[in-house]
Amino acid sequence: MKLYLSSYGIPDPQTFSEFVGKSLTDIRFGLVFNAKDHKPEEERQQKLSEALDYFGGMGCKVEQINLLDYVGKASELLAKFKQLDVLWFAGGNTYVLRWAVAKSNAEEAIKEALNSGVIYGGESAGAILAGPTLKHYEAADEPGAAPEAIYGALGLVNVAIVPHWGSEKYAQVLASIERGLKADGHTTIRLTDSEYLLVTDNEMAKGSVG
């Protein structure tokens, strides 16, 4: 099982390519954008367009996967996932994203796809989702933005990611999140916007650019 976790995008495309094992132009990339489902439609579409341009600009063959299009279609969702090299969960509201995963019954499909060789990619909310819990992230994201607040994460890794570390704007919020996580006994990993975490089974390696 392989994961590429970051605060923002893909800081080091060359390392990403090597991690996937394909040139960027050969990577089939599925973009899950549900973390921004709570945004006004015009804003969401603008952000989606920017994200598709960002990843497509690297040369990846990128398509959006809206989890809510697969409600009641778990087998179809798994088949779609297995067509990909990378399943990327974009940033936004972590609780909105978690609800979409639950609503579409995507959790088992995600895990089965990863076990078959698909790579999990996640930035910010997507990176948090891979960890053990969503508790304490209320300081940054509004749980009420989701139809239902779910605090159990996917548990793909046993560390809690604290993204955007080093941001002056969010310094106090991030410190509060980390204190709460550590008080509950979780190991945390801080990621600045120029850092990323490579996970292969139980091995983790942190990288950065700049």
Buried (B, 14 or more C-beta within 10 A) or exposed (E): BBBBBBBBBBBBBEBBBEBBEBEBEEBBBBBBBBBBBBBEEEEBEEBBEEBBEBBBEBBBBBBBBBBEEBEEBBEEBBEBBBEBBBBBBBBBBBBBBBBBBBBBBBBEBBBBBBEEEBBBBBBBBBBBBBBBBBBBBBBBBEBEBBBEBBEEBBEBBEBBBBBBBBEEEBEEBBEBBBEBBEEEEBEBBBBBBBBBBBBEEEEBEEBEEE
